[in-house]
């Protein structure tokens, strides 16, 4: 690994094969998740510190979203095969969260006096919260499927 690039070690043997998880579209995903970490965490910290009693569920869900984004960012940077699997599970959970919270905010808006990161499927964030996990799941699967076959 050079220049801090994340690699995924696969295969048996001491050298193994490697495929950078943050190459190509992975770089964009890493950048977008990093931006979402900053946005969700800073928003939730401010709202929890200043007006938590107004919408505790919404602000707590935004904090959870920030933690999820942070973990996914970490796993993309880490890049091991175990990290790839953890990222896939976390992205699937993130997508489920976005769909559940997004639907909930449309069905019963009174439960959310203020918006969360995942409200209305991430409308306040240009729908990035619903598109990001889908894109990440696709990239994680595609980058794994495109790894070269082991040499004999």
Backbone bond lengths (Angstrom), bond angles and torsions (degrees), N, CA, C in turn:
res aa  C-N    CA-C-N  psi(-1)  N-CA   C-N-CA  omega(-1)  CA-C   N-CA-C  phi
1 X - - - 1.446 - - 1.527 108.58 -
2 X 1.309 115.64 132.72 1.448 119.61 178.13 1.513 109.25 -127.84
3 X 1.294 116.05 156.98 1.467 122.53 176.09 1.521 113.55 53.05
4 X 1.331 118.33 28.61 1.450 121.93 176.97 1.517 114.07 71.38
5 X 1.343 118.10 16.51 1.454 120.16 -179.75 1.520 109.52 -75.66
6 X 1.296 116.12 138.42 1.461 120.63 179.03 1.518 109.13 -81.28
7 X 1.303 116.65 138.58 1.449 121.50 176.80 1.509 108.78 -127.36
8 X 1.304 115.45 153.38 1.444 121.09 175.95 1.519 106.62 -107.76
9 X 1.321 116.62 116.42 1.454 120.13 177.70 1.516 108.19 -85.65
10 X 1.314 115.92 126.66 1.453 120.29 179.54 1.508 108.73 -135.71
11 X 1.296 117.16 170.60 1.446 121.74 177.60 1.511 111.25 82.76
12 X 1.312 115.52 169.42 1.446 121.38 178.28 1.518 108.69 -97.18
13 X 1.292 115.49 167.06 1.452 120.24 177.94 1.503 110.84 97.57
14 X 1.326 117.35 164.63 1.454 120.87 -175.03 1.515 113.55 -66.56
15 X 1.341 117.46 -38.35 1.458 118.63 -178.22 1.516 111.01 -83.53
16 X 1.342 116.55 -45.10 1.466 120.36 -179.59 1.514 111.00 64.23
17 X 1.292 115.91 -175.66 1.457 121.73 175.03 1.513 107.56 -107.11
18 X 1.302 117.23 160.38 1.456 118.89 176.58 1.524 110.11 -141.59
19 X 1.278 114.74 147.50 1.457 122.60 179.08 1.512 106.26 -140.47
20 X 1.307 116.39 120.81 1.455 119.28 -179.36 1.517 110.57 -66.85
21 X 1.316 115.52 126.50 1.457 121.28 -179.58 1.526 110.70 -79.31
22 X 1.315 116.13 -23.04 1.466 120.06 -177.52 1.519 111.56 -105.30
23 X 1.318 118.01 23.70 1.456 120.19 175.60 1.524 109.04 -90.45
24 X 1.303 116.08 157.64 1.465 121.12 177.69 1.517 112.35 54.58
25 X 1.344 117.24 -126.89 1.463 121.10 -179.65 1.531 112.85 -61.32
26 X 1.327 116.72 -23.16 1.464 120.00 177.43 1.520 112.25 -60.55
27 X 1.324 116.87 -32.46 1.471 121.26 177.74 1.528 110.13 -64.25
28 X 1.322 116.29 -44.29 1.467 120.76 178.53 1.526 110.54 -64.45
29 X 1.333 116.75 -43.63 1.465 120.24 178.06 1.520 110.72 -59.73
30 X 1.324 117.01 -45.38 1.457 121.19 179.09 1.527 110.67 -59.74
31 X 1.309 116.84 -44.05 1.459 121.47 179.72 1.526 110.51 -64.45
32 X 1.327 117.31 -46.39 1.470 120.17 -179.54 1.531 111.54 -63.93
33 X 1.336 117.30 -42.53 1.466 118.92 177.15 1.524 110.63 -63.02
34 X 1.322 117.18 -38.49 1.470 119.86 176.99 1.518 112.17 -61.22
35 X 1.323 116.49 -42.73 1.470 121.08 177.69 1.525 110.38 -63.44
36 X 1.348 116.10 -42.09 1.464 119.91 -179.95 1.531 111.52 -66.10
37 X 1.328 117.30 -34.74 1.469 119.97 175.88 1.523 109.39 -59.73
38 X 1.322 115.88 -51.46 1.466 120.27 -178.81 1.523 110.78 -60.44
39 X 1.340 116.91 -45.85 1.465 120.30 -178.51 1.516 113.07 -64.25
40 X 1.325 116.94 -49.71 1.468 120.26 -176.41 1.527 112.03 -69.56
41 X 1.319 116.57 -43.07 1.473 118.97 -178.41 1.520 111.11 -68.27
42 X 1.329 117.61 -46.92 1.469 118.87 -178.85 1.521 111.25 -64.22
43 X 1.316 116.94 -40.23 1.464 120.69 178.10 1.528 110.91 -62.13
44 X 1.332 116.72 -48.78 1.464 119.64 -176.27 1.524 112.07 -69.21
45 X 1.318 117.66 -38.26 1.472 119.83 178.41 1.527 109.73 -61.57
46 X 1.330 116.41 -46.76 1.467 119.65 179.19 1.526 110.95 -61.67
47 X 1.333 117.07 -47.54 1.455 120.03 -176.49 1.522 112.31 -68.10
48 X 1.314 117.63 -38.77 1.467 120.35 177.70 1.522 110.57 -66.53
49 X 1.315 116.90 -38.15 1.471 121.09 -178.83 1.527 112.95 -72.79
50 X 1.330 117.49 -31.53 1.462 118.83 -172.66 1.528 115.59 -107.80
51 X 1.334 117.99 -28.63 1.464 118.28 -174.19 1.523 112.97 -147.72
52 X 1.306 117.05 38.05 1.461 122.29 -176.14 1.521 112.41 -57.57
53 X 1.331 117.70 -37.95 1.471 121.03 -177.10 1.535 112.49 -65.95
54 X 1.316 118.02 -18.30 1.466 121.81 -178.74 1.535 112.24 -74.58
55 X 1.345 117.23 -40.95 1.473 120.55 -177.64 1.531 109.55 -153.44
56 X 1.340 117.03 69.11 1.469 119.33 -175.20 1.529 114.21 -60.61
57 X 1.321 117.82 -37.61 1.464 119.78 -179.97 1.525 110.73 -65.31
58 X 1.299 117.09 -47.45 1.466 121.20 -178.84 1.524 111.20 -61.02
59 X 1.318 116.86 -45.53 1.469 120.05 -177.48 1.525 111.52 -70.63
60 X 1.303 117.07 -34.81 1.469 120.46 176.87 1.532 110.57 -67.59
61 X 1.326 117.20 -40.15 1.460 120.50 177.89 1.528 111.51 -65.92
62 X 1.320 117.18 -34.70 1.462 119.93 175.58 1.528 110.73 -66.03
63 X 1.330 116.53 -37.31 1.472 120.18 176.90 1.524 110.44 -65.79
64 X 1.322 116.89 -41.93 1.465 121.00 177.28 1.528 109.67 -61.24
65 X 1.319 117.33 -43.43 1.464 120.79 178.06 1.523 110.54 -58.91
66 X 1.321 117.22 -42.07 1.462 120.69 178.76 1.510 112.41 -62.21
67 X 1.331 116.89 -40.60 1.472 121.08 178.18 1.531 109.94 -66.29
68 X 1.317 117.12 -42.09 1.472 120.96 178.34 1.530 109.94 -61.65
69 X 1.317 117.23 -46.54 1.462 120.80 178.23 1.529 111.14 -60.35
70 X 1.319 115.89 -40.88 1.464 120.09 179.00 1.516 111.90 -62.81
71 X 1.332 116.87 -43.17 1.459 120.32 -179.90 1.529 111.04 -65.33
72 X 1.313 117.00 -42.00 1.461 120.10 179.33 1.528 110.00 -64.77
73 X 1.313 117.31 -41.89 1.464 120.65 176.94 1.525 110.36 -58.40
74 X 1.325 116.21 -46.00 1.467 121.22 178.69 1.531 111.33 -59.53
75 X 1.326 117.54 -44.60 1.459 119.83 -177.59 1.526 111.18 -67.49
76 X 1.330 117.44 -35.31 1.463 119.89 177.22 1.528 110.68 -65.42
77 X 1.313 116.49 -40.37 1.466 120.28 178.44 1.516 110.47 -68.96
78 X 1.308 116.97 -42.28 1.470 121.55 -178.87 1.516 110.63 -60.86
79 X 1.316 116.79 -50.77 1.431 121.85 169.22 1.513 119.25 76.66
80 X 1.307 120.83 1.96 1.463 120.38 179.06 1.528 109.61 -72.75
81 X 1.318 116.20 169.37 1.471 119.38 178.44 1.531 110.54 -63.43
82 X 1.320 116.75 -39.07 1.463 120.24 175.76 1.516 111.53 -63.01
83 X 1.326 116.64 -38.63 1.463 120.80 177.49 1.521 110.72 -66.54
84 X 1.331 116.12 -36.40 1.468 119.97 177.48 1.530 109.88 -61.70
85 X 1.317 116.64 -46.00 1.470 120.13 179.50 1.531 110.65 -64.00
86 X 1.333 116.31 -42.34 1.472 120.19 178.45 1.529 110.17 -62.14
87 X 1.330 116.44 -40.48 1.468 120.27 178.62 1.519 110.79 -64.01
88 X 1.338 117.07 -39.88 1.464 119.89 178.91 1.527 111.25 -63.21
89 X 1.320 116.70 -44.32 1.470 120.68 178.79 1.521 109.92 -63.56
90 X 1.320 115.96 -44.84 1.468 120.03 -177.67 1.535 111.18 -67.76
91 X 1.325 117.62 -38.40 1.473 120.20 177.29 1.529 110.97 -65.32
92 X 1.333 116.68 -38.39 1.464 119.79 176.84 1.531 110.42 -64.84
93 X 1.338 116.45 -41.47 1.469 120.53 177.29 1.530 110.25 -65.78
94 X 1.319 116.46 -39.09 1.468 120.38 177.70 1.526 110.39 -61.80
95 X 1.324 116.53 -46.31 1.461 120.50 179.23 1.525 110.88 -61.10
96 X 1.326 116.75 -43.24 1.471 120.22 176.88 1.526 110.09 -60.52
97 X 1.320 117.44 -43.50 1.466 121.18 178.76 1.517 112.28 -61.26
98 X 1.326 116.41 -44.23 1.468 120.48 179.21 1.530 110.25 -62.55
99 X 1.326 116.48 -43.84 1.463 119.37 -178.76 1.531 111.88 -68.28
100 X 1.323 116.77 -40.38 1.473 120.03 179.63 1.526 110.84 -68.01
101 X 1.336 116.50 -51.35 1.467 119.79 -178.62 1.524 110.33 -66.55
102 X 1.334 117.25 -40.26 1.459 120.26 178.79 1.514 112.22 -60.34
103 X 1.324 116.31 -44.08 1.463 120.58 178.02 1.526 110.80 -67.18
104 X 1.337 116.35 -42.70 1.459 121.68 179.88 1.523 110.56 -58.98
105 X 1.338 117.45 -42.35 1.468 119.89 -178.69 1.522 112.21 -68.60
106 X 1.323 116.67 -24.91 1.470 119.26 176.94 1.526 111.79 -82.53
107 X 1.336 116.43 -37.43 1.467 121.06 -177.84 1.521 111.75 -75.56
108 X 1.329 116.31 -43.85 1.462 120.73 -177.47 1.536 111.03 -133.23
109 X 1.320 117.07 75.59 1.462 120.64 -177.41 1.531 113.70 -62.58
110 X 1.334 117.49 -21.60 1.464 119.91 -179.69 1.529 111.87 -67.58
111 X 1.321 118.04 -19.47 1.466 121.31 177.77 1.525 111.09 -72.93
112 X 1.340 116.45 -14.29 1.457 121.91 -177.62 1.524 110.19 -128.62
113 X 1.344 116.92 85.89 1.463 119.01 179.28 1.522 112.37 -63.15
114 X 1.328 116.41 -20.50 1.460 121.47 176.31 1.524 107.23 -135.35
115 X 1.312 116.52 155.73 1.467 120.74 -175.32 1.523 112.44 -74.79
116 X 1.328 115.20 154.54 1.459 122.23 170.58 1.531 107.24 -107.87
117 X 1.316 116.18 173.86 1.457 120.21 175.67 1.526 109.84 -59.74
118 X 1.323 117.03 -35.95 1.459 121.93 -176.08 1.527 113.77 -94.36
119 X 1.336 119.54 3.83 1.466 121.84 179.79 1.520 110.68 -59.66
120 X 1.321 114.57 138.63 1.469 122.04 178.85 1.524 110.68 47.98
121 X 1.342 114.03 43.56 1.467 122.69 177.42 1.530 112.97 61.69
122 X 1.323 116.76 27.30 1.461 121.12 177.23 1.514 113.83 86.46
123 X 1.329 117.17 25.85 1.458 120.76 -178.26 1.530 112.18 -54.90
124 X 1.333 117.10 -39.99 1.466 120.66 -179.87 1.519 113.48 -68.13
125 X 1.315 116.97 -12.32 1.464 123.03 178.55 1.533 110.02 -118.15
126 X 1.322 116.82 32.37 1.462 124.32 177.14 1.538 111.64 56.65
127 X 1.318 116.38 35.12 1.468 124.48 178.61 1.530 113.78 62.30
128 X 1.313 117.32 13.90 1.470 120.46 176.73 1.532 110.67 -60.00
129 X 1.345 119.96 -39.87 1.465 118.80 179.98 1.524 115.28 -59.16
130 X 1.315 119.76 -26.52 1.464 120.31 178.28 1.531 110.85 -91.94
131 X 1.308 118.02 -29.99 1.462 121.37 -179.67 1.523 112.68 -80.57
132 X 1.322 117.19 -32.48 1.458 121.58 -175.25 1.530 113.50 -62.87
133 X 1.338 119.93 -49.19 1.463 117.52 -179.68 1.528 112.99 -66.94
134 X 1.321 117.63 -33.16 1.462 120.55 177.11 1.527 109.38 -64.16
135 X 1.324 115.96 -46.24 1.463 120.77 178.41 1.523 111.35 -63.34
136 X 1.312 116.73 -41.94 1.466 120.56 -179.17 1.522 111.15 -65.85
137 X 1.318 117.36 -43.24 1.464 119.94 177.89 1.530 110.80 -61.49
138 X 1.303 116.32 -41.91 1.465 120.49 178.03 1.531 110.18 -62.32
139 X 1.337 116.68 -47.30 1.465 120.52 -178.79 1.528 111.70 -64.94
140 X 1.299 117.68 -41.86 1.464 120.38 179.89 1.523 110.71 -62.44
141 X 1.315 117.55 -39.79 1.467 120.61 178.45 1.526 110.38 -72.82
142 X 1.302 116.76 -45.21 1.469 120.80 -177.09 1.520 111.69 -64.57
143 X 1.316 117.38 -43.45 1.462 119.68 -178.89 1.524 110.78 -66.48
144 X 1.299 117.31 -30.30 1.467 120.67 177.43 1.528 110.40 -73.68
145 X 1.327 116.80 -43.25 1.463 121.28 -178.48 1.525 112.41 -66.77
146 X 1.311 118.25 -25.00 1.458 122.05 -175.95 1.520 113.20 -91.02
147 X 1.308 118.39 1.36 1.459 120.26 178.96 1.520 109.44 -64.88
148 X 1.330 116.94 142.22 1.452 119.09 -179.17 1.516 112.01 -66.77
149 X 1.337 115.48 151.84 1.472 120.24 178.70 1.526 108.97 -68.91
150 X 1.335 117.72 150.17 1.462 120.31 -178.98 1.525 110.23 -67.19
151 X 1.338 114.64 145.54 1.465 120.65 177.23 1.516 109.36 -81.96
152 X 1.314 115.30 142.88 1.467 120.07 176.99 1.508 111.12 -97.53
